[in-house]
Amino acid sequence: MSQHDDARFYQKHDDDRFGRLLDFLNRLDRSNVYYRIAHDRPDSVRVDVSVAGWRWEFDFMADGLVDIERFRSVAGVETDPALVDDLFRD
């Protein structure tokens, strides 16, 4: 099956946690959305998604829940070099 044959590879297994993660990753791939996968908690796999002006974190939890956090750019592009110091001060 190619990745374009069906929008949901695991459509018959909605309760399958791994299938939900794969469906999500396949959807990102089809949409050409940049993402990274991280595992920094023992009970989840995180997918970091970056699009213009936004950063999203999707935590696919062992209990089946998906926690979502969104971070939006509030100021646009800034060029003040002092902002680098702000990062380390905070």
KOLGU-4560 file (N, C-alpha, C; in nm, 3 decimals, padded with zeros to 5 digits):
<recs>
<n_xx: 00.085 n_yy: -00.117 n_zz: 00.000 ca_xx: 00.000 ca_yy: 00.000 ca_zz: 00.000 c_xx: 00.090 c_yy: 00.124 c_zz: 00.000 mol: A seq: 1 type: MET>
<n_xx: 00.068 n_yy: 00.214 n_zz: -00.093 ca_xx: 00.146 ca_yy: 00.338 ca_zz: -00.093 c_xx: 00.086 c_yy: 00.433 c_zz: 00.010 mol: A seq: 2 type: SER>
<n_xx: 00.164 n_yy: 00.534 n_zz: 00.045 ca_xx: 00.116 ca_yy: 00.626 ca_zz: 00.148 c_xx: -00.001 c_yy: 00.710 c_zz: 00.099 mol: A seq: 3 type: GLN>
<n_xx: -00.029 n_yy: 00.708 n_zz: -00.032 ca_xx: -00.140 ca_yy: 00.789 ca_zz: -00.084 c_xx: -00.267 c_yy: 00.708 c_zz: -00.104 mol: A seq: 4 type: HIS>
<n_xx: -00.263 n_yy: 00.577 n_zz: -00.081 ca_xx: -00.379 ca_yy: 00.492 ca_zz: -00.103 c_xx: -00.494 c_yy: 00.525 c_zz: -00.010 mol: A seq: 5 type: ASP>
<n_xx: -00.463 n_yy: 00.563 n_zz: 00.111 ca_xx: -00.568 ca_yy: 00.587 ca_zz: 00.209 c_xx: -00.519 c_yy: 00.690 c_zz: 00.310 mol: A seq: 6 type: ASP>
<n_xx: -00.605 n_yy: 00.780 n_zz: 00.351 ca_xx: -00.567 ca_yy: 00.885 ca_zz: 00.447 c_xx: -00.535 c_yy: 00.825 c_zz: 00.583 mol: A seq: 7 type: ALA>
<n_xx: -00.598 n_yy: 00.711 n_zz: 00.616 ca_xx: -00.577 ca_yy: 00.650 ca_zz: 00.747 c_xx: -00.538 c_yy: 00.505 c_zz: 00.729 mol: A seq: 8 type: ARG>
<n_xx: -00.410 n_yy: 00.479 n_zz: 00.742 ca_xx: -00.358 ca_yy: 00.344 ca_zz: 00.726 c_xx: -00.422 c_yy: 00.247 c_zz: 00.825 mol: A seq: 9 type: PHE>
<n_xx: -00.446 n_yy: 00.295 n_zz: 00.948 ca_xx: -00.501 ca_yy: 00.211 ca_zz: 01.053 c_xx: -00.647 c_yy: 00.242 c_zz: 01.081 mol: A seq: 10 type: TYR>
<n_xx: -00.723 n_yy: 00.275 n_zz: 00.979 ca_xx: -00.860 ca_yy: 00.321 ca_zz: 01.001 c_xx: -00.949 c_yy: 00.218 c_zz: 01.072 mol: A seq: 11 type: GLN>
<n_xx: -00.918 n_yy: 00.092 n_zz: 01.067 ca_xx: -01.002 ca_yy: -00.010 ca_zz: 01.132 c_xx: -00.960 c_yy: -00.034 c_zz: 01.276 mol: A seq: 12 type: LYS>
<n_xx: -00.860 n_yy: 00.039 n_zz: 01.323 ca_xx: -00.807 ca_yy: 00.015 ca_zz: 01.457 c_xx: -00.797 c_yy: 00.147 c_zz: 01.533 mol: A seq: 13 type: HIS>
<n_xx: -00.906 n_yy: 00.218 n_zz: 01.547 ca_xx: -00.904 ca_yy: 00.349 ca_zz: 01.610 c_xx: -00.854 c_yy: 00.346 c_zz: 01.754 mol: A seq: 14 type: ASP>
<n_xx: -00.868 n_yy: 00.230 n_zz: 01.821 ca_xx: -00.822 ca_yy: 00.222 ca_zz: 01.959 c_xx: -00.674 c_yy: 00.184 c_zz: 01.968 mol: A seq: 15 type: ASP>
<n_xx: -00.609 n_yy: 00.162 n_zz: 01.855 ca_xx: -00.468 ca_yy: 00.125 ca_zz: 01.851 c_xx: -00.382 c_yy: 00.250 c_zz: 01.867 mol: A seq: 16 type: ASP>
<n_xx: -00.314 n_yy: 00.262 n_zz: 01.980 ca_xx: -00.236 ca_yy: 00.382 ca_zz: 02.011 c_xx: -00.123 c_yy: 00.402 c_zz: 01.911 mol: A seq: 17 type: ARG>
<n_xx: -00.054 n_yy: 00.296 n_zz: 01.877 ca_xx: 00.054 ca_yy: 00.306 ca_zz: 01.781 c_xx: -00.001 c_yy: 00.344 c_zz: 01.644 mol: A seq: 18 type: PHE>
<n_xx: -00.115 n_yy: 00.289 n_zz: 01.608 ca_xx: -00.179 ca_yy: 00.324 ca_zz: 01.481 c_xx: -00.215 c_yy: 00.470 c_zz: 01.474 mol: A seq: 19 type: GLY>
<n_xx: -00.262 n_yy: 00.527 n_zz: 01.585 ca_xx: -00.295 ca_yy: 00.671 ca_zz: 01.588 c_xx: -00.171 c_yy: 00.754 c_zz: 01.562 mol: A seq: 20 type: ARG>
<n_xx: -00.059 n_yy: 00.715 n_zz: 01.622 ca_xx: 00.066 ca_yy: 00.786 ca_zz: 01.601 c_xx: 00.107 c_yy: 00.776 c_zz: 01.454 mol: A seq: 21 type: LEU>
<n_xx: 00.102 n_yy: 00.655 n_zz: 01.397 ca_xx: 00.140 ca_yy: 00.639 ca_zz: 01.257 c_xx: 00.048 c_yy: 00.717 c_zz: 01.164 mol: A seq: 22 type: LEU>
<n_xx: -00.082 n_yy: 00.716 n_zz: 01.192 ca_xx: -00.176 ca_yy: 00.795 ca_zz: 01.112 c_xx: -00.138 c_yy: 00.942 c_zz: 01.113 mol: A seq: 23 type: ASP>
<n_xx: -00.102 n_yy: 00.993 n_zz: 01.230 ca_xx: -00.065 ca_yy: 01.132 ca_zz: 01.244 c_xx: 00.062 c_yy: 01.162 c_zz: 01.164 mol: A seq: 24 type: PHE>
<n_xx: 00.164 n_yy: 01.077 n_zz: 01.179 ca_xx: 00.289 ca_yy: 01.097 ca_zz: 01.107 c_xx: 00.269 c_yy: 01.089 c_zz: 00.956 mol: A seq: 25 type: LEU>
<n_xx: 00.188 n_yy: 00.993 n_zz: 00.911 ca_xx: 00.160 ca_yy: 00.981 ca_zz: 00.768 c_xx: 00.088 c_yy: 01.104 c_zz: 00.715 mol: A seq: 26 type: ASN>
<n_xx: -00.002 n_yy: 01.159 n_zz: 00.794 ca_xx: -00.073 ca_yy: 01.281 ca_zz: 00.753 c_xx: 00.024 c_yy: 01.399 c_zz: 00.741 mol: A seq: 27 type: ARG>
<n_xx: 00.116 n_yy: 01.412 n_zz: 00.837 ca_xx: 00.217 ca_yy: 01.517 ca_zz: 00.828 c_xx: 00.303 c_yy: 01.498 c_zz: 00.703 mol: A seq: 28 type: LEU>
<n_xx: 00.343 n_yy: 01.375 n_zz: 00.676 ca_xx: 00.424 ca_yy: 01.347 ca_zz: 00.557 c_xx: 00.350 c_yy: 01.385 c_zz: 00.429 mol: A seq: 29 type: ASP>
<n_xx: 00.225 n_yy: 01.346 n_zz: 00.419 ca_xx: 00.147 ca_yy: 01.379 ca_zz: 00.299 c_xx: 00.132 c_yy: 01.529 c_zz: 00.280 mol: A seq: 30 type: ARG>
<n_xx: 00.130 n_yy: 01.602 n_zz: 00.390 ca_xx: 00.113 ca_yy: 01.747 ca_zz: 00.384 c_xx: 00.246 c_yy: 01.821 c_zz: 00.375 mol: A seq: 31 type: SER>
<n_xx: 00.357 n_yy: 01.746 n_zz: 00.371 ca_xx: 00.491 ca_yy: 01.805 ca_zz: 00.365 c_xx: 00.517 c_yy: 01.901 c_zz: 00.481 mol: A seq: 32 type: ASN>
<n_xx: 00.473 n_yy: 01.862 n_zz: 00.601 ca_xx: 00.493 ca_yy: 01.942 ca_zz: 00.722 c_xx: 00.616 c_yy: 01.888 c_zz: 00.794 mol: A seq: 33 type: VAL>
<n_xx: 00.707 n_yy: 01.979 n_zz: 00.831 ca_xx: 00.829 ca_yy: 01.940 ca_zz: 00.901 c_xx: 00.795 c_yy: 01.899 c_zz: 01.045 mol: A seq: 34 type: TYR>
<n_xx: 00.855 n_yy: 01.789 n_zz: 01.090 ca_xx: 00.837 ca_yy: 01.745 ca_zz: 01.229 c_xx: 00.961 c_yy: 01.669 c_zz: 01.274 mol: A seq: 35 type: TYR>
<n_xx: 00.972 n_yy: 01.658 n_zz: 01.406 ca_xx: 01.075 ca_yy: 01.577 ca_zz: 01.470 c_xx: 01.009 c_yy: 01.490 c_zz: 01.575 mol: A seq: 36 type: ARG>
<n_xx: 01.063 n_yy: 01.373 n_zz: 01.594 ca_xx: 01.011 ca_yy: 01.281 ca_zz: 01.696 c_xx: 01.109 c_yy: 01.279 c_zz: 01.812 mol: A seq: 37 type: ILE>
<n_xx: 01.055 n_yy: 01.287 n_zz: 01.934 ca_xx: 01.139 ca_yy: 01.288 ca_zz: 02.054 c_xx: 01.080 c_yy: 01.192 c_zz: 02.156 mol: A seq: 38 type: ALA>
<n_xx: 01.168 n_yy: 01.140 n_zz: 02.241 ca_xx: 01.125 ca_yy: 01.053 ca_zz: 02.351 c_xx: 01.203 c_yy: 01.096 c_zz: 02.474 mol: A seq: 39 type: HIS>
<n_xx: 01.145 n_yy: 01.188 n_zz: 02.550 ca_xx: 01.215 ca_yy: 01.239 ca_zz: 02.668 c_xx: 01.136 c_yy: 01.217 c_zz: 02.796 mol: A seq: 40 type: ASP>
<n_xx: 01.026 n_yy: 01.145 n_zz: 02.787 ca_xx: 00.948 ca_yy: 01.103 ca_zz: 02.904 c_xx: 00.923 c_yy: 00.954 c_zz: 02.891 mol: A seq: 41 type: ARG>
<n_xx: 00.919 n_yy: 00.883 n_zz: 03.001 ca_xx: 00.904 ca_yy: 00.737 ca_zz: 02.992 c_xx: 00.766 c_yy: 00.692 c_zz: 02.946 mol: A seq: 42 type: PRO>
<n_xx: 00.668 n_yy: 00.783 n_zz: 02.947 ca_xx: 00.530 ca_yy: 00.743 ca_zz: 02.917 c_xx: 00.475 c_yy: 00.803 c_zz: 02.788 mol: A seq: 43 type: ASP>
<n_xx: 00.564 n_yy: 00.856 n_zz: 02.700 ca_xx: 00.511 ca_yy: 00.919 ca_zz: 02.580 c_xx: 00.615 c_yy: 00.928 c_zz: 02.469 mol: A seq: 44 type: SER>
<n_xx: 00.564 n_yy: 00.952 n_zz: 02.350 ca_xx: 00.643 ca_yy: 00.988 ca_zz: 02.233 c_xx: 00.594 c_yy: 01.125 c_zz: 02.191 mol: A seq: 45 type: VAL>
<n_xx: 00.689 n_yy: 01.219 n_zz: 02.171 ca_xx: 00.650 ca_yy: 01.355 ca_zz: 02.136 c_xx: 00.680 c_yy: 01.380 c_zz: 01.988 mol: A seq: 46 type: ARG>
<n_xx: 00.587 n_yy: 01.448 n_zz: 01.922 ca_xx: 00.608 ca_yy: 01.492 ca_zz: 01.785 c_xx: 00.609 c_yy: 01.644 c_zz: 01.788 mol: A seq: 47 type: VAL>
<n_xx: 00.723 n_yy: 01.703 n_zz: 01.750 ca_xx: 00.737 ca_yy: 01.848 ca_zz: 01.743 c_xx: 00.712 c_yy: 01.891 c_zz: 01.599 mol: A seq: 48 type: ASP>
<n_xx: 00.618 n_yy: 01.983 n_zz: 01.582 ca_xx: 00.580 ca_yy: 02.031 ca_zz: 01.449 c_xx: 00.610 c_yy: 02.180 c_zz: 01.442 mol: A seq: 49 type: VAL>
<n_xx: 00.677 n_yy: 02.220 n_zz: 01.333 ca_xx: 00.708 ca_yy: 02.361 ca_zz: 01.313 c_xx: 00.647 c_yy: 02.409 c_zz: 01.182 mol: A seq: 50 type: SER>
<n_xx: 00.566 n_yy: 02.513 n_zz: 01.191 ca_xx: 00.513 ca_yy: 02.580 ca_zz: 01.073 c_xx: 00.531 c_yy: 02.730 c_zz: 01.096 mol: A seq: 51 type: VAL>
<n_xx: 00.524 n_yy: 02.808 n_zz: 00.992 ca_xx: 00.551 ca_yy: 02.951 ca_zz: 01.003 c_xx: 00.471 c_yy: 03.014 c_zz: 01.117 mol: A seq: 52 type: ALA>
<n_xx: 00.541 n_yy: 03.072 n_zz: 01.213 ca_xx: 00.477 ca_yy: 03.141 ca_zz: 01.324 c_xx: 00.426 c_yy: 03.053 c_zz: 01.436 mol: A seq: 53 type: GLY>
<n_xx: 00.438 n_yy: 02.922 n_zz: 01.421 ca_xx: 00.384 ca_yy: 02.828 ca_zz: 01.521 c_xx: 00.483 c_yy: 02.716 c_zz: 01.550 mol: A seq: 54 type: TRP>
<n_xx: 00.477 n_yy: 02.668 n_zz: 01.672 ca_xx: 00.542 ca_yy: 02.542 ca_zz: 01.709 c_xx: 00.439 c_yy: 02.463 c_zz: 01.789 mol: A seq: 55 type: ARG>
<n_xx: 00.422 n_yy: 02.339 n_zz: 01.755 ca_xx: 00.326 ca_yy: 02.251 ca_zz: 01.821 c_xx: 00.401 c_yy: 02.133 c_zz: 01.880 mol: A seq: 56 type: TRP>
<n_xx: 00.356 n_yy: 02.086 n_zz: 01.997 ca_xx: 00.408 ca_yy: 01.964 ca_zz: 02.058 c_xx: 00.290 c_yy: 01.870 c_zz: 02.081 mol: A seq: 57 type: GLU>
<n_xx: 00.301 n_yy: 01.752 n_zz: 02.025 ca_xx: 00.198 ca_yy: 01.649 ca_zz: 02.041 c_xx: 00.261 c_yy: 01.534 c_zz: 02.119 mol: A seq: 58 type: PHE>
<n_xx: 00.212 n_yy: 01.509 n_zz: 02.240 ca_xx: 00.260 ca_yy: 01.398 ca_zz: 02.322 c_xx: 00.160 c_yy: 01.283 c_zz: 02.312 mol: A seq: 59 type: ASP>
<n_xx: 00.201 n_yy: 01.174 n_zz: 02.248 ca_xx: 00.120 ca_yy: 01.054 ca_zz: 02.239 c_xx: 00.151 c_yy: 00.971 c_zz: 02.363 mol: A seq: 60 type: PHE>
<n_xx: 00.057 n_yy: 00.971 n_zz: 02.457 ca_xx: 00.079 ca_yy: 00.912 ca_zz: 02.589 c_xx: 00.051 c_yy: 00.762 c_zz: 02.590 mol: A seq: 61 type: MET>
<n_xx: 00.114 n_yy: 00.692 n_zz: 02.681 ca_xx: 00.096 ca_yy: 00.547 ca_zz: 02.695 c_xx: -00.049 c_yy: 00.511 c_zz: 02.727 mol: A seq: 62 type: ALA>
<n_xx: -00.121 n_yy: 00.602 n_zz: 02.794 ca_xx: -00.261 ca_yy: 00.572 ca_zz: 02.830 c_xx: -00.359 c_yy: 00.601 c_zz: 02.717 mol: A seq: 63 type: ASP>
<n_xx: -00.308 n_yy: 00.643 n_zz: 02.599 ca_xx: -00.393 ca_yy: 00.667 ca_zz: 02.483 c_xx: -00.429 c_yy: 00.812 c_zz: 02.460 mol: A seq: 64 type: GLY>
<n_xx: -00.406 n_yy: 00.898 n_zz: 02.557 ca_xx: -00.435 ca_yy: 01.040 ca_zz: 02.539 c_xx: -00.329 c_yy: 01.105 c_zz: 02.451 mol: A seq: 65 type: LEU>
<n_xx: -00.367 n_yy: 01.214 n_zz: 02.388 ca_xx: -00.272 ca_yy: 01.296 ca_zz: 02.313 c_xx: -00.277 c_yy: 01.435 c_zz: 02.372 mol: A seq: 66 type: VAL>
<n_xx: -00.166 n_yy: 01.476 n_zz: 02.435 ca_xx: -00.154 ca_yy: 01.611 ca_zz: 02.490 c_xx: -00.098 c_yy: 01.702 c_zz: 02.382 mol: A seq: 67 type: ASP>
<n_xx: -00.159 n_yy: 01.820 n_zz: 02.365 ca_xx: -00.117 ca_yy: 01.913 ca_zz: 02.261 c_xx: -00.085 c_yy: 02.048 c_zz: 02.325 mol: A seq: 68 type: ILE>
<n_xx: 00.033 n_yy: 02.100 n_zz: 02.293 ca_xx: 00.071 ca_yy: 02.235 ca_zz: 02.334 c_xx: 00.104 c_yy: 02.313 c_zz: 02.208 mol: A seq: 69 type: GLU>
<n_xx: 00.059 n_yy: 02.441 n_zz: 02.204 ca_xx: 00.084 ca_yy: 02.528 ca_zz: 02.089 c_xx: 00.157 c_yy: 02.653 c_zz: 02.136 mol: A seq: 70 type: ARG>
<n_xx: 00.255 n_yy: 02.693 n_zz: 02.058 ca_xx: 00.332 ca_yy: 02.813 ca_zz: 02.087 c_xx: 00.331 c_yy: 02.899 c_zz: 01.962 mol: A seq: 71 type: PHE>
<n_xx: 00.285 n_yy: 03.023 n_zz: 01.976 ca_xx: 00.272 ca_yy: 03.112 ca_zz: 01.862 c_xx: 00.371 c_yy: 03.227 c_zz: 01.874 mol: A seq: 72 type: ARG>
<n_xx: 00.429 n_yy: 03.263 n_zz: 01.763 ca_xx: 00.518 ca_yy: 03.378 ca_zz: 01.758 c_xx: 00.435 c_yy: 03.503 c_zz: 01.785 mol: A seq: 73 type: SER>
<n_xx: 00.479 n_yy: 03.584 n_zz: 01.879 ca_xx: 00.401 ca_yy: 03.703 ca_zz: 01.915 c_xx: 00.456 c_yy: 03.831 c_zz: 01.857 mol: A seq: 74 type: VAL>
<n_xx: 00.582 n_yy: 03.831 n_zz: 01.817 ca_xx: 00.642 ca_yy: 03.956 ca_zz: 01.773 c_xx: 00.694 c_yy: 03.951 c_zz: 01.629 mol: A seq: 75 type: ALA>
<n_xx: 00.682 n_yy: 03.840 n_zz: 01.564 ca_xx: 00.741 ca_yy: 03.828 ca_zz: 01.432 c_xx: 00.891 c_yy: 03.819 c_zz: 01.442 mol: A seq: 76 type: GLY>
<n_xx: 00.960 n_yy: 03.860 n_zz: 01.339 ca_xx: 01.106 ca_yy: 03.853 ca_zz: 01.336 c_xx: 01.165 c_yy: 03.972 c_zz: 01.410 mol: A seq: 77 type: VAL>
<n_xx: 01.262 n_yy: 03.944 n_zz: 01.496 ca_xx: 01.331 ca_yy: 04.050 ca_zz: 01.570 c_xx: 01.479 c_yy: 04.037 c_zz: 01.543 mol: A seq: 78 type: GLU>
<n_xx: 01.550 n_yy: 04.149 n_zz: 01.547 ca_xx: 01.693 ca_yy: 04.148 ca_zz: 01.516 c_xx: 01.780 c_yy: 04.199 c_zz: 01.630 mol: A seq: 79 type: THR>
<n_xx: 01.723 n_yy: 04.224 n_zz: 01.745 ca_xx: 01.799 ca_yy: 04.278 ca_zz: 01.858 c_xx: 01.890 c_yy: 04.171 c_zz: 01.915 mol: A seq: 80 type: ASP>
<n_xx: 02.024 n_yy: 04.189 n_zz: 01.908 ca_xx: 02.116 ca_yy: 04.088 ca_zz: 01.961 c_xx: 02.102 c_yy: 04.066 c_zz: 02.111 mol: A seq: 81 type: PRO>
<n_xx: 02.048 n_yy: 04.161 n_zz: 02.184 ca_xx: 02.029 ca_yy: 04.146 ca_zz: 02.329 c_xx: 01.930 c_yy: 04.035 c_zz: 02.361 mol: A seq: 82 type: ALA>
<n_xx: 01.846 n_yy: 03.997 n_zz: 02.266 ca_xx: 01.749 ca_yy: 03.890 ca_zz: 02.289 c_xx: 01.818 c_yy: 03.757 c_zz: 02.318 mol: A seq: 83 type: LEU>
<n_xx: 01.937 n_yy: 03.737 n_zz: 02.265 ca_xx: 02.012 ca_yy: 03.615 ca_zz: 02.294 c_xx: 02.041 c_yy: 03.607 c_zz: 02.443 mol: A seq: 84 type: VAL>
<n_xx: 02.079 n_yy: 03.720 n_zz: 02.502 ca_xx: 02.104 ca_yy: 03.722 ca_zz: 02.647 c_xx: 01.976 c_yy: 03.695 c_zz: 02.725 mol: A seq: 85 type: ASP>
<n_xx: 01.863 n_yy: 03.743 n_zz: 02.675 ca_xx: 01.735 ca_yy: 03.717 ca_zz: 02.741 c_xx: 01.707 c_yy: 03.568 c_zz: 02.750 mol: A seq: 86 type: ASP>
<n_xx: 01.739 n_yy: 03.495 n_zz: 02.645 ca_xx: 01.718 ca_yy: 03.350 ca_zz: 02.644 c_xx: 01.791 c_yy: 03.284 c_zz: 02.759 mol: A seq: 87 type: LEU>
<n_xx: 01.917 n_yy: 03.319 n_zz: 02.779 ca_xx: 01.997 ca_yy: 03.255 ca_zz: 02.883 c_xx: 01.966 c_yy: 03.308 c_zz: 03.021 mol: A seq: 88 type: PHE>
<n_xx: 01.920 n_yy: 03.431 n_zz: 03.031 ca_xx: 01.882 ca_yy: 03.489 ca_zz: 03.159 c_xx: 01.754 c_yy: 03.424 c_zz: 03.210 mol: A seq: 89 type: ARG>
<n_xx: 01.659 n_yy: 03.400 n_zz: 03.121 ca_xx: 01.532 ca_yy: 03.339 ca_zz: 03.160 c_xx: 01.550 c_yy: 03.193 c_zz: 03.190 mol: A seq: 90 type: ASP>
</recs>
